Amino acid sequence: MKVAGEWLRPLRVAAAGDAVVVIDQRLLPHRLAFETLATPQAVHHAIREMVVRGAPLIGATAAYGLALALKTDASDSAVEAQAAWLKAARPTAVNLAWALDRMVRHVRARPVPARAAAAWALAGHIAEEDVDVNRRIGEHGLPLLREIAARRGVDPGRPLNVLTHCNAGWLATVDWGTATSPIYQAHEAGLPLHVWVDETRPRNQGASLTAWELGQAGVPHTLIADNAGGHLMQHGQVDLVIVGCDRVTARGDACNKIGTYLKALAAFDNGVPFYVAMPTSTLDLAVSDGLAEIPIEERRSREVTHLAGLAESGQVIEVAIAPAGTPAANPAFDVTPARLVTALITERGVVAAEERALRALMAQTL
């Protein structure tokens, strides 16, 4: 996507071809800065500390991390150990394991001397594939937006109001985003729309990242407190909800940033369509019951008790918002049951959040 009129991706290969360069998302929206990841240790740290975040981007970055590791040691034991270590950086998003398992299968089928080059090439392919996947998610989602806009029929001059949660934009992927891809494509096609942006505490990915993205793209949007979504739905100010996901189960349960479940409940109660944008790499057919089987990452309590922001001095500072010593719980994700999901928007098409439909989708030959 474009930033200040210039094409930019959150992940790219360094000019020398021996490292990757990523946007440090912890500093947005106040500063656009880049970090070079030249070792697997740097990649692991970037994933764990959320320099890079978003399920698809984590997977692509981890693929490069394994490729970097194999430059030093490409033996069978090193391949397996490095992949397992990188997987442990964050436990919930399935794209991390998906990308690394794909890398392991690819390189284990090759002689040891050829593995590092093969791994680097596949990591690049995974990154470019993600761009294409997300573009196609937008192509399948755009007709839904047009249909809802046409069906609404009341006050046709009002823009289509979309609510999204967290950041499932191009910053969470290699490009386009998942939940934002239909939004960007609708905007480019001239469909009048407006996006309600949940602030998405903790870490405020909506306020810091999605609002920044949409502003750069010229998409009309309004930032709201997390608790405002239900109120807006009750008053007819939300036409549909589109969110991303970090893991979807075989039966269609969708795991996403904490707070997504509450938006799904409000949407269900108010008859608002609730869509999940899902690359098929995020589908975990080995898991059925999302509530029982998906590991929910518990992050540091400081993300709840403190906030970062831009001071009048121009410095980014962190401030406490709770009394010193206050205990805080910080589950990073929740699971929305399939019954609350209107449909899943994938690169292969729009599909019901139901096991038979999902297995049939994955059985299709592309």
VMD Tcl script that draws the C-alpha trace (Angstrom):
set ca {
  {0.00 0.00 0.00}
  {1.02 3.64 -0.11}
  {2.42 5.85 2.64}
  {2.75 9.52 1.73}
  {2.28 8.49 -1.89}
  {5.08 5.88 -1.84}
  {4.55 2.12 -2.11}
  {5.59 0.42 1.10}
  {5.40 -3.02 2.66}
  {5.94 -3.95 6.32}
  {8.38 -6.70 5.23}
  {10.96 -6.56 2.47}
  {14.34 -8.07 1.65}
  {17.30 -5.81 2.42}
  {19.19 -4.37 -0.54}
  {22.13 -6.68 0.11}
  {19.83 -9.70 0.02}
  {21.10 -11.10 3.30}
  {18.47 -9.80 5.76}
  {14.92 -8.52 5.92}
  {13.72 -5.04 6.80}
  {10.49 -4.58 8.74}
  {8.46 -1.64 10.00}
  {8.73 -1.35 13.77}
  {5.00 -1.29 14.48}
  {5.51 -0.42 18.15}
  {6.37 3.14 17.12}
  {3.39 3.82 14.86}
  {1.57 6.10 14.31}
  {3.97 8.62 15.78}
  {7.11 7.50 13.99}
  {7.72 5.42 10.88}
  {10.91 3.50 11.56}
  {12.47 0.34 10.21}
  {14.43 -2.49 11.77}
  {16.81 -4.82 9.95}
  {16.57 -8.48 10.97}
  {19.77 -10.27 10.01}
  {19.68 -13.25 12.38}
  {17.10 -15.77 13.54}
  {17.45 -14.32 17.03}
  {16.43 -10.90 15.71}
  {13.42 -12.44 13.97}
  {12.36 -14.31 17.12}
  {12.62 -11.10 19.16}
  {10.70 -9.09 16.57}
  {7.82 -11.57 16.63}
  {7.73 -11.98 20.41}
  {7.95 -8.26 21.14}
  {5.46 -7.31 18.38}
  {7.85 -5.34 16.23}
  {5.96 -7.34 13.62}
  {2.45 -8.63 14.38}
  {-0.58 -9.97 12.59}
  {-0.89 -13.67 11.78}
  {0.08 -13.58 8.06}
  {3.02 -11.23 8.61}
  {4.30 -13.31 11.52}
  {4.27 -16.40 9.31}
  {6.15 -14.72 6.45}
  {8.70 -13.17 8.82}
  {9.29 -16.48 10.58}
  {9.92 -18.15 7.21}
  {12.77 -15.72 6.64}
  {13.95 -16.37 10.19}
  {14.36 -20.06 9.45}
  {16.12 -19.26 6.17}
  {18.57 -17.07 8.06}
  {19.20 -19.86 10.58}
  {20.00 -22.38 7.85}
  {22.85 -20.22 6.55}
  {24.81 -21.34 9.60}
  {23.60 -24.92 10.03}
  {21.24 -26.71 7.67}
  {21.42 -30.17 9.20}
  {18.22 -32.08 9.95}
  {18.55 -31.46 13.67}
  {19.13 -27.73 13.17}
  {16.15 -27.40 10.84}
  {13.82 -29.03 13.36}
  {15.24 -27.22 16.39}
  {15.20 -23.76 14.81}
  {11.65 -24.23 13.53}
  {10.41 -25.34 16.96}
  {12.15 -22.38 18.63}
  {10.64 -19.87 16.20}
  {7.17 -21.42 16.64}
  {7.40 -20.75 20.36}
  {7.73 -16.98 19.84}
  {3.92 -16.63 19.90}
  {1.52 -19.53 20.46}
  {-1.92 -18.53 19.15}
  {-1.64 -17.53 15.48}
  {-1.51 -20.69 13.38}
  {0.22 -19.00 10.42}
  {3.47 -19.14 12.36}
  {3.43 -22.94 12.52}
  {1.93 -23.21 9.02}
  {4.79 -21.27 7.41}
  {7.51 -23.00 9.39}
  {6.12 -26.50 8.77}
  {5.98 -25.70 5.06}
  {9.59 -24.52 5.17}
  {10.73 -27.65 7.00}
  {9.06 -29.99 4.51}
  {10.59 -28.05 1.63}
  {14.18 -28.03 2.85}
  {14.23 -31.55 4.32}
  {13.58 -32.87 0.80}
  {16.85 -31.30 -0.42}
  {20.54 -31.99 0.11}
  {22.05 -30.08 3.02}
  {24.25 -27.78 0.87}
  {21.20 -26.61 -1.11}
  {18.93 -25.98 1.85}
  {19.80 -22.39 2.76}
  {19.18 -21.11 -0.77}
  {16.00 -23.17 -1.09}
  {14.71 -21.83 2.22}
  {15.38 -18.22 1.25}
  {13.60 -18.70 -2.07}
  {10.55 -20.30 -0.42}
  {10.36 -17.54 2.20}
  {10.17 -15.03 -0.64}
  {7.49 -17.09 -2.33}
  {5.44 -17.25 0.88}
  {5.64 -13.46 1.18}
  {4.52 -12.85 -2.41}
  {1.83 -15.50 -2.09}
  {0.43 -13.62 0.91}
  {0.06 -10.48 -1.19}
  {-1.90 -12.39 -3.83}
  {-4.05 -14.17 -1.23}
  {-5.04 -10.92 0.44}
  {-5.80 -9.25 -2.88}
  {-8.15 -12.12 -3.71}
  {-9.83 -11.88 -0.30}
  {-10.67 -8.31 -1.25}
  {-12.00 -9.40 -4.63}
  {-14.37 -11.85 -2.95}
  {-15.35 -9.40 -0.23}
  {-16.08 -6.45 -2.51}
  {-19.34 -7.95 -3.91}
  {-20.57 -8.44 -0.33}
  {-20.05 -4.77 0.42}
  {-21.79 -3.78 -2.79}
  {-24.69 -6.12 -2.06}
  {-25.18 -4.79 1.47}
  {-24.99 -1.20 0.22}
  {-27.62 -1.93 -2.43}
  {-29.86 -3.87 -0.08}
  {-29.82 -1.25 2.64}
  {-32.02 0.99 0.54}
  {-32.45 3.68 3.20}
  {-30.80 7.05 2.67}
  {-28.70 5.98 -0.32}
  {-26.54 9.06 0.12}
  {-25.17 7.71 3.39}
  {-21.89 5.79 3.09}
  {-21.68 2.11 3.91}
  {-20.62 1.90 7.57}
  {-18.12 -0.87 8.32}
  {-16.84 -1.67 11.80}
  {-13.52 -3.42 12.26}
  {-11.53 -4.52 15.29}
  {-7.79 -4.50 15.94}
  {-5.56 -4.23 12.87}
  {-6.13 -6.73 10.09}
  {-4.73 -4.30 7.56}
  {-1.66 -4.33 5.35}
  {0.52 -3.85 8.41}
  {-0.66 -7.26 9.64}
  {0.19 -8.92 6.32}
  {2.73 -8.45 3.56}
  {0.24 -6.22 1.70}
  {-3.49 -5.38 1.33}
  {-4.51 -6.80 4.71}
  {-7.29 -9.31 5.27}
  {-10.26 -7.44 6.75}
  {-9.16 -4.22 5.06}
  {-8.67 -5.68 1.59}
  {-12.39 -5.49 0.69}
  {-12.46 -2.00 2.22}
  {-9.51 -0.75 0.16}
  {-10.89 -2.30 -3.02}
  {-14.34 -0.81 -2.39}
  {-12.78 2.59 -1.80}
  {-10.77 2.31 -5.04}
  {-13.94 1.26 -6.88}
  {-15.73 4.42 -5.74}
  {-18.17 2.78 -3.30}
  {-18.92 5.40 -0.60}
  {-17.95 3.89 2.73}
  {-16.88 4.84 6.23}
  {-15.04 2.71 8.77}
  {-15.62 2.68 12.52}
  {-12.21 1.88 14.03}
  {-12.19 0.19 17.43}
  {-9.30 1.50 19.53}
  {-8.59 -2.14 20.52}
  {-7.04 -2.11 23.94}
  {-4.63 -3.30 25.08}
  {-1.90 -2.09 22.71}
  {-4.42 0.02 20.75}
  {-3.76 -1.56 17.35}
  {-6.93 0.03 15.99}
  {-6.09 3.54 17.14}
  {-2.39 3.30 16.34}
  {-2.33 1.16 13.20}
  {-5.70 0.86 11.48}
  {-6.49 4.56 11.80}
  {-3.03 5.40 10.44}
  {-3.43 2.99 7.52}
  {-6.87 4.24 6.55}
  {-5.72 7.84 6.82}
  {-2.80 7.16 4.51}
  {-5.19 5.55 2.01}
  {-7.74 8.37 2.24}
  {-10.50 6.06 3.50}
  {-13.06 7.94 5.67}
  {-12.95 6.61 9.21}
  {-13.75 7.45 12.82}
  {-11.96 6.15 15.90}
  {-14.24 4.86 18.66}
  {-13.79 3.42 22.12}
  {-14.01 -0.37 22.21}
  {-17.26 -0.23 24.16}
  {-19.05 2.00 21.61}
  {-19.64 -0.64 18.92}
  {-22.78 -2.14 20.41}
  {-24.34 1.28 20.86}
  {-23.68 2.16 17.22}
  {-25.24 -1.11 16.09}
  {-28.34 -0.51 18.19}
  {-28.82 2.83 16.43}
  {-28.38 1.47 12.91}
  {-24.99 3.05 12.36}
  {-23.14 -0.17 11.48}
  {-23.99 -2.02 8.26}
  {-21.49 -4.84 8.67}
  {-18.51 -5.96 10.71}
  {-15.32 -7.33 9.16}
  {-12.52 -8.67 11.36}
  {-9.38 -10.67 10.78}
  {-8.36 -13.87 12.55}
  {-5.37 -15.65 14.01}
  {-6.78 -19.16 13.85}
  {-10.04 -20.67 12.59}
  {-11.10 -24.17 13.59}
  {-12.49 -26.92 11.41}
  {-16.02 -26.06 12.49}
  {-15.60 -22.33 11.91}
  {-14.80 -20.91 15.36}
  {-12.66 -17.80 14.86}
  {-9.89 -16.76 17.23}
  {-8.93 -13.10 17.00}
  {-7.78 -10.18 19.14}
  {-9.49 -9.97 22.52}
  {-12.82 -8.14 22.27}
  {-13.84 -9.64 18.93}
  {-16.33 -11.98 20.62}
  {-18.16 -9.04 22.20}
  {-18.52 -7.37 18.79}
  {-19.89 -10.62 17.36}
  {-22.48 -10.84 20.15}
  {-23.59 -7.26 19.57}
  {-23.76 -7.83 15.81}
  {-25.84 -11.00 16.28}
  {-28.26 -9.24 18.63}
  {-28.76 -6.39 16.17}
  {-28.90 -8.36 12.93}
  {-25.63 -6.92 11.64}
  {-23.63 -9.23 9.32}
  {-20.38 -10.35 10.95}
  {-17.67 -11.47 8.52}
  {-14.24 -12.94 9.24}
  {-11.56 -12.40 6.59}
  {-9.57 -15.62 6.59}
  {-6.59 -16.64 4.47}
  {-6.81 -20.43 4.25}
  {-3.35 -20.56 5.85}
  {-5.14 -19.48 9.06}
  {-7.51 -22.45 8.97}
  {-6.52 -25.19 11.42}
  {-8.39 -28.34 10.43}
  {-6.67 -30.25 13.24}
  {-8.64 -28.22 15.81}
  {-12.41 -28.48 16.19}
  {-13.44 -26.77 19.44}
  {-11.87 -23.33 19.54}
  {-12.73 -22.66 23.18}
  {-11.15 -25.89 24.39}
  {-8.26 -26.36 22.01}
  {-6.78 -23.02 20.93}
  {-3.98 -21.82 23.23}
  {-4.68 -18.24 24.29}
  {-1.56 -16.17 24.74}
  {-1.37 -14.36 28.06}
  {0.75 -11.25 27.63}
  {2.39 -8.95 30.15}
  {0.11 -7.13 32.60}
  {1.93 -3.88 31.86}
  {0.11 -3.69 28.51}
  {-3.10 -3.25 30.53}
  {-1.86 -1.00 33.31}
  {0.09 1.40 31.06}
  {-0.45 3.29 27.81}
  {2.03 4.70 25.31}
  {1.40 7.98 23.53}
  {2.91 11.13 22.08}
  {3.75 13.81 24.62}
  {3.63 17.54 23.89}
  {7.42 17.41 23.81}
  {7.21 15.20 20.73}
  {8.52 12.15 22.57}
  {6.68 8.83 22.75}
  {6.22 8.09 26.44}
  {4.49 5.46 28.55}
  {2.18 6.41 31.40}
  {0.49 4.40 34.13}
  {-3.32 4.38 34.12}
  {-3.85 2.16 37.19}
  {-2.70 2.37 40.81}
  {0.80 1.04 41.33}
  {0.80 -2.68 42.04}
  {-2.68 -3.32 40.62}
  {-2.90 -6.92 39.36}
  {-3.97 -7.15 35.72}
  {-4.89 -10.07 33.46}
  {-4.07 -9.81 29.77}
  {-5.48 -12.59 27.54}
  {-4.50 -11.49 24.05}
  {-7.23 -13.32 22.11}
  {-10.76 -14.65 22.37}
  {-12.78 -17.14 20.34}
  {-15.97 -16.26 18.46}
  {-18.16 -19.37 18.03}
  {-19.06 -20.27 14.46}
  {-22.77 -19.65 15.14}
  {-22.04 -15.91 15.38}
  {-20.08 -15.73 12.11}
  {-22.13 -14.81 9.03}
  {-19.45 -16.13 6.69}
  {-15.71 -16.42 6.16}
  {-14.14 -14.42 3.32}
  {-11.21 -16.39 1.91}
  {-8.98 -16.19 -1.15}
  {-10.96 -19.13 -2.54}
  {-14.35 -17.51 -2.05}
  {-16.93 -16.79 0.63}
  {-17.75 -19.84 2.72}
  {-20.02 -20.70 5.63}
  {-18.42 -21.07 9.05}
  {-19.25 -24.78 9.06}
  {-17.03 -27.85 8.94}
  {-18.47 -29.51 5.86}
  {-18.23 -26.28 3.86}
  {-14.69 -25.60 5.01}
  {-13.45 -29.09 4.19}
  {-15.11 -28.89 0.77}
  {-13.44 -25.53 0.16}
  {-10.02 -26.94 1.00}
  {-10.62 -29.99 -1.20}
  {-11.05 -27.80 -4.27}
  {-8.23 -27.86 -6.81}
  {-6.94 -24.38 -7.53}
}
mol new
graphics top color blue
foreach p $ca { graphics top sphere $p radius 0.5 }
foreach p [lrange $ca 0 end-1] q [lrange $ca 1 end] { graphics top cylinder $p $q radius 0.2 }
display resetview
